[in-house]
């Protein structure tokens, strides 16, 4: 009589197989942390984590990185010019306010 019964083919999965499956299907982790003191809610933290491949994210409509200038590498030139102009005005005001060094 065998000491151990196998229910099906025994296959060990490596880390690469597990990551491939997670990235293909996606993995969602959700949780809430709430801190109460004397029936008064002091703090609420909601954690939502989605792990999936870029293709899967596109498929479900999550593609915010395409339009985000930080991730896409595109910068709004008009916005940068406005910032440069504002910086120049602030530097001119500061120069007018600062006392001149004695020579």
N, C-alpha and C positions, 0 to 999 in steps of 0.2 A: 504494500500500500504506500503510495507516495506521501511524503511529508508535506508537500506544498502543491497546491493546484494553481495552474495558470489559466486565467480567464480568456486570454487572447494572446496574439503575438506580442512578445515583450520587446519593446524598442526604447532605447535610451535616446532622449532628445538632448542635443547640445544647445549651448547658448545661442548659436547662430540660427538654429531651427526655431527656437522660441522667439527670438527677435524678429525673424522673418514673418512668423505668424502674427505677432503683435502689430508690426508695421503694415501688414497686408489687411488685417481685419480692423485694427484700431483697438485702443484700450482707454477706457474712461475711468478716472478715479474721482470721486466726489465726496466731500465731507464738510461738516459744519462743526465749529467749535464755539461754544457759548459759555460765557462766564456770568454767573448770577451771584449776587450777594444780597441777602434779605429780600428775596423776590424782586430784585431790581437787576435788570440786565445791564451789565457793565460793558461787555465786549462781545461782538459777534464777528467771527472770521469764517468766510465761505471759501472753500478751496475746490477748484475745478481744474482737473488736469486731463488733457487729451494727448495721447501719444499715438501717432500714426505717420504714415509716409506722406510725402508731399502730394503724390498722386491721389491718395485716399482723401486728404484734406481738400484738394480741388474738387473731388467727386462729391463731397458733402457740403461744399460751399464755403469752406474756410480758406480764403486766399488773401487775407489782409496784408500779407508781406509783399504782395505785388504792388500795392499802392503806397505803402509806407516808405517815405524817402530814406529812412535810416537803413532799411534792409534792401531796398531796390537800387541804392546808389545814386538816385536822382535827387537833386536838390532844386527847390524852387528858386530860380534866379532872381525873380522880382522880390521875393521875401529876403534873400540875402542882401540885395542892394538896399532895401529899406533898413535893414539892420545896420549896414555900413554907414548910411546917412545919419541914422540916429546916434550911432557911436561917435561920428565926427562932430555932431552938434553938442553932445555931452562933453566931449573933450574940449571943445571951444569954450563952453560955459565954465568948466573946471579951470581952464587956463586963465580965464578972466577973474575968477574968484581967488585963486592961489596968489599969495604974495610973491613978488619977483625976488629971486635970490640976490643978495648983495654981492656986488662985484668988487 
